Amino acid sequence: MKAVMVSAFGGPEVLAVVDLPDPHPAAGQVSITTEAIGVGGLDSLIRSGALANHGAAPGRILGSEVAGTVTEVGEGVDTAWAGRRVWALTGESGGYTEQAVVSAETLVPLPADLSAVDAVTLGSSAMVAHFALRHAHFARGESVLVRGAAGGIGVIAVQLAARAGAGAVAVTTSSAERGARLRKLGATHVLDRAGRGAQDAPAGYDVILDIVAGADLPSFFARLEPNGRMVAVGVMAGTPPADFGMEMVAAFRKSMSFATFSADTVPALEQRAATAELFTAASRGELVAVVHEELPLEQAVVAHQKMEAGEVFGRIVLTPSRR
Ligand SMILES: NC(=O)c1ccc[n+]([C@@H]2O[C@H](COP(=O)([O-])OP(=O)(O)OC[C@H]3O[C@@H](n4cnc5c(N)ncnc54)[C@H](OP(=O)(O)O)[C@@H]3O)[C@@H](O)[C@H]2O)c1
């Protein structure tokens, strides 16, 4: 099988296409012939070495989610999975491959009318957006700001907030063209990356979903309404300033909350149930999978170059030639 490995931490060029023997599932695992492979901001961070202290290491197959058909089941796994079209998280074994070996615990069956490409585009991003909004205790009628809305997680967060009856759904993004696309997904106010540019935008927000972090995080935190909640789910612009905690405490009279959220803290069963529901919603046309582009697996380097260049709206999907 073809697979794409991180040969060393660095730029997109460190991604190497390699030939490996087809893997076989161990106990509790299944093997999937992949039809579509998700590419996300997390993959870039792992490739670059930014997450080196989170267990990511050179020499591993990159990627965290795939969709395709179960071709082999390991010991102890229900044989009814064989031949089924599924989506799965790949964990450490990686997803940029023609044949992925995954834990049977993460399998979610695909609705008949949901494509594998749409499944990996929604997949973990939709699940993270869903649980992050829940973590923020978002309620109907509240105002929401999605910071970093043009990415995989953001385009779904906007749709979920709008669908759940948010009073306003503001977004930050880097261009007016992206803003227009986000409006079609449910955004009501479009701000630039610094949070400027929409005179009619709410002065404060009940909920801020932050995918960006970085130096500007405190200035966005300051835009919370009293009792407002900011949930940080990503670090696209790096870590916040060292004195962010001091600023938060100094603003205590507004009873604002700052929380981080990682899907890793959600039990596997809940992740599967939520993902299955989100897939069903997409298959009914209630959620849109925003596919920026499909590229052959062998062009993973190009996919990462496009991410580095900030070209991607939604998600890029890799497709193996074996499918
Ligand atoms: N919490 C979890 O469980 C979980 C799970 C998976 C991933 N993640 C994290 O989520 C992040 C990736 O999310 P994603 O896949 O949605 O990312 P993404 O698709 O790469 O997009 C993020 C968006 O943020 C904006 N952005 C990028 N760099 C920026 C910067 N320096 N300043 C301001 N805006 C910037 C870009 O939009 P514009 O150009 O339009 O501004 C981009 O489209 C990573 O940090 C990853 O670690 C978290």
Ligand as a Chemical Component Dictionary entry (heavy atoms), coordinates in Angstrom:
data_LIG
# 
_chem_comp.id                   LIG 
_chem_comp.type                 NON-POLYMER 
_chem_comp.pdbx_formal_charge   0 
_chem_comp.three_letter_code    LIG 
# 
loop_
_chem_comp_atom.comp_id 
_chem_comp_atom.atom_id 
_chem_comp_atom.alt_atom_id 
_chem_comp_atom.type_symbol 
_chem_comp_atom.charge 
_chem_comp_atom.model_Cartn_x 
_chem_comp_atom.model_Cartn_y 
_chem_comp_atom.model_Cartn_z 
_chem_comp_atom.pdbx_ordinal 
LIG N1  N1  N 0  -9.920  20.681 20.475 1  
LIG C1  C1  C 0  -9.874  19.580 19.738 2  
LIG O1  O1  O 0  -10.362 18.524 20.116 3  
LIG C2  C2  C 0  -9.202  19.667 18.407 4  
LIG C3  C3  C 0  -9.340  18.658 17.466 5  
LIG C4  C4  C 0  -8.716  18.823 16.221 6  
LIG C5  C5  C 0  -7.958  19.961 15.972 7  
LIG N2  N2  N 1  -7.839  20.902 16.954 8  
LIG C6  C6  C 0  -7.055  22.127 16.748 9  
LIG O2  O2  O 0  -7.778  22.980 15.896 10 
LIG C7  C7  C 0  -6.874  23.715 15.091 11 
LIG C8  C8  C 0  -7.172  23.436 13.642 12 
LIG O3  O3  O 0  -8.503  23.763 13.361 13 
LIG P1  P1  P 0  -9.012  23.737 11.869 14 
LIG O4  O4  O 0  -8.767  22.377 11.296 15 
LIG O5  O5  O -1 -10.373 24.336 11.838 16 
LIG O6  O6  O 0  -7.953  24.739 11.250 17 
LIG P2  P2  P 0  -7.805  25.236 9.776  18 
LIG O7  O7  O 0  -8.740  24.503 8.892  19 
LIG O8  O8  O 0  -6.372  25.187 9.433  20 
LIG O9  O9  O 0  -8.351  26.737 9.841  21 
LIG C9  C9  C 0  -8.239  27.627 10.845 22 
LIG C10 C10 C 0  -8.581  29.023 10.287 23 
LIG O10 O10 O 0  -7.992  29.942 11.173 24 
LIG C11 C11 C 0  -7.540  31.085 10.452 25 
LIG N3  N3  N 0  -6.143  31.302 10.823 26 
LIG C12 C12 C 0  -5.081  30.521 10.534 27 
LIG N4  N4  N 0  -3.960  31.056 11.032 28 
LIG C13 C13 C 0  -4.324  32.201 11.639 29 
LIG C14 C14 C 0  -3.614  33.215 12.333 30 
LIG N5  N5  N 0  -2.278  33.154 12.487 31 
LIG N6  N6  N 0  -4.314  34.252 12.840 32 
LIG C15 C15 C 0  -5.637  34.349 12.677 33 
LIG N7  N7  N 0  -6.384  33.423 11.999 34 
LIG C16 C16 C 0  -5.716  32.370 11.506 35 
LIG C17 C17 C 0  -7.665  30.791 8.970  36 
LIG O11 O11 O 0  -8.776  31.514 8.431  37 
LIG P3  P3  P 0  -8.649  32.983 7.779  38 
LIG O12 O12 O 0  -7.445  32.984 6.880  39 
LIG O13 O13 O 0  -9.920  33.144 7.023  40 
LIG O14 O14 O 0  -8.514  33.923 8.925  41 
LIG C18 C18 C 0  -7.988  29.307 8.917  42 
LIG O15 O15 O 0  -8.900  28.980 7.915  43 
LIG C19 C19 C 0  -5.473  23.265 15.464 44 
LIG O16 O16 O 0  -4.938  24.176 16.395 45 
LIG C20 C20 C 0  -5.719  21.900 16.090 46 
LIG O17 O17 O 0  -4.734  21.582 17.043 47 
LIG C21 C21 C 0  -8.438  20.783 18.140 48 
# 
loop_
_chem_comp_bond.comp_id 
_chem_comp_bond.atom_id_1 
_chem_comp_bond.atom_id_2 
_chem_comp_bond.value_order 
_chem_comp_bond.pdbx_ordinal 
LIG N1  C1  SING 1  
LIG C1  O1  DOUB 2  
LIG C1  C2  SING 3  
LIG C2  C3  SING 4  
LIG C2  C21 DOUB 5  
LIG C3  C4  DOUB 6  
LIG C4  C5  SING 7  
LIG C5  N2  DOUB 8  
LIG N2  C6  SING 9  
LIG N2  C21 SING 10 
LIG C6  O2  SING 11 
LIG C6  C20 SING 12 
LIG O2  C7  SING 13 
LIG C7  C8  SING 14 
LIG C7  C19 SING 15 
LIG C8  O3  SING 16 
LIG O3  P1  SING 17 
LIG P1  O4  DOUB 18 
LIG P1  O5  SING 19 
LIG P1  O6  SING 20 
LIG O6  P2  SING 21 
LIG P2  O7  DOUB 22 
LIG P2  O8  SING 23 
LIG P2  O9  SING 24 
LIG O9  C9  SING 25 
LIG C9  C10 SING 26 
LIG C10 O10 SING 27 
LIG C10 C18 SING 28 
LIG O10 C11 SING 29 
LIG C11 N3  SING 30 
LIG C11 C17 SING 31 
LIG N3  C12 SING 32 
LIG N3  C16 SING 33 
LIG C12 N4  DOUB 34 
LIG N4  C13 SING 35 
LIG C13 C14 SING 36 
LIG C13 C16 DOUB 37 
LIG C14 N5  SING 38 
LIG C14 N6  DOUB 39 
LIG N6  C15 SING 40 
LIG C15 N7  DOUB 41 
LIG N7  C16 SING 42 
LIG C17 O11 SING 43 
LIG C17 C18 SING 44 
LIG O11 P3  SING 45 
LIG P3  O12 DOUB 46 
LIG P3  O13 SING 47 
LIG P3  O14 SING 48 
LIG C18 O15 SING 49 
LIG C19 O16 SING 50 
LIG C19 C20 SING 51 
LIG C20 O17 SING 52 
# 
